[in-house]
Every structure is written in structure tokens, then in C-alpha cells.
Amino acid sequence: MSQHHTPTELERLGSMPLPSADELAGRFPLTPNPAPASQSEYEQVMGELSFGSRFTDHMAHMLWSAAQGWHQREIIPFAPLALSPAAAVLHYGQSAFEGIKAYRHEDGSVWTFRPGYNAARLNHSAWRMAMPPMEAEDFVASIVDYVRADERWVPSEPGSSLYLRPFMFASEAFLGVHAAQELDYYVIGSPSGPYFKGGVAGVSIWVVKGFHRAGPGGTGTAKVGGNYAASLLPQQEAAERGFNQVCFLDSYEECYLEELGGMNVFVVMADGSVRTPELSGVILEGGTRSAICRLLRDGGVEVREEKIELSALVDGISNGTVREVFACGTAAVVTPITRLAGEGFDVELPVGESTLAIRTQLTDIQMGTAEDPYGWMYRIC
């Protein structure tokens, strides 16, 4: 039986019905790339499927100005951007982005996962960065028209996808400190293979003190570049210690888990219940996090969104009351955490059954090999 859960505002907005892709198609007219990738280049990219390093032939684009609102919707050739050195984004970081994937199912059709949620979160991020919202239908239409233009770039290898990066930024050329009066929005895509090559391996996490990706009243709930920039130095220091990723603690007491540099965290207890840090107004409300909470609750698992004290977690791992820890996000879906360390502690965990089960349950829905009772999947073409 599903536990009672009051949907968050993002979950509510993200579940609003959307027009079909056929109804939205054509909002962003196509200007074909006159020099698309050659067959040999295409085959090389699709053979390697390296995350985020090679891109398709086109990109979606839309402009906003205070005078005209959102306009000039188009699919254009992928190319470098012409940007003034005085563009506000380069000086004040006024930008936001999303991460979403297009999946090819066994019958050849192409789908994406909860695009309404991504649209709602981009608008939340835009609000926090003093940028205008866009219609959810425009966001989804930009993905539909872009993916249809570059459909050949959606890989069919199991576990692969076309990773999509919608982003918006202040392009107004002005050095005064104010919300920009001109913005650009783009969608680009990178054909990507399974995040885990050769099986699900665990990652090692360094718990950092003295650094924070965001603070109370800051931009922690928004998906903006500055949060990731703030995570890079501690991430670099963690890598020098031999760790894959870094975990941040709260900025008041530095004793409660918040999130990794780019992923949310879950803790599986020995009794089967699951805990995850509460949405405190500082951490990002991940779409994968939201879906996992729903799947677990509907499967009869107790899920508690609450403060998780680091010292109690380390003790629990040591005495066996904590069974598994995993992280989640769009790119990696579900990542087992097999080592957790920081100043004064270093503990290890197995790749657990609950972690693997929830990862399989979610990816089966995304890849179309399991029923989708929630209507999360959206057919693009």
C-alpha cells in the first residue's frame, strides 16, 4: 500500500497533462545543418558513446527580450555561439540548466522521462535567478522538435540514451548589475552509453567540511552553474585523496548530510526502511529522487525524508543498522556508494540488493521494458 505523501509544488506542476508530441511538433521550425556529421564521424560517435563530449547536428534555440517575450523558436545547426564579451552571464552567472534523456525503446520509438517535471524545475531555477519562466509546452516542444531533427543520434544499445541539456542564460551586453533584458535558451544533446560499463560498480565518497555548494536563502534548490562551480574545488581535493565524489554537510552545524556535488543521497536501513535528506530549501529536488521515493512507497517501503546525522550514519554502517547507501541523478540513475570517508572515519558498504532493485525498476520503466503506471514516459517519435 502506498504511503501518504503530499506532492511538492514541482511534483504537482510536473504531473500536469501535456499535449502529445505530434500536437507540439513544428513549434521550433528546422533549418537543416548543411554540413552534418559524415557517416564515419557518426559511426565513431555512436560506437564510443562517451558522456557529454560529442554532440549532434542541431540544437534548439529560443530568444527572450523584455519587449517581445519568448520568440524566434527554431532548430538550427549545432555551432559555436556568437556572444558579446559584455554578456551578463559571463560576469554575473545569470543562467540555469536541466538534464534529461531521450531513450530508444525496443520497437524503435523514442521517449523521454517526466519532461513536465524538468520544465517546472527549469522555471523554478529561472525564478530564483530573476529570469522569466517559459511555458511547459514550449520546453517540451523544444525537445520534441530537436530530437525529431536528430533522431538518428538516439542510440539503441541497452542502457544508452541521448543526453539532453536544455539551458538558458543572460545574453544582454551590459555590465550593470541587474536582471538581464535579453536571454537565450538552447537544447543540445550528446549520445551517451550506459553510465556503468561492465556492471554496477560502487563509488567512493569523501565527506567535506568547510565547503558548501549552497547555503540557506541561496541558490541550492535551483539547478544553476554556480552551485556546481562551488563544488569543484572540494571535488578536486576529494579526487586527490582518491575519492570519486564529494558529499556536502549542512552549513549551520556541519553534521547533517545534504547532497553530493550533483546527486541526491539515500540510506537503506537494516529493517528495509529508507531515509533521504529532507528538502530543506538548500538541496536540489531531483526528478530521479522524486521517482525513487514514489516507487519505494508504492512498493510498501517506508521512506522518511528527514535530517540524517553523519555521525549516526557512520555508526550505523559500522554496527550493521545501515545496510546500503546510494546516490541518484539523471546521468547515473542510481549509484551504489561503497565507501564513505571523512576526517576521522572511513567505512565501507556492499553494493546492496535494494540499490540494484530500485535501479532496475526505474530503468526498466525508462527503457520501456516494464509497465509505466505513472505516465512518466512521454513519446517523442
Disulfide bonds with the S-S distance in Angstrom:
none
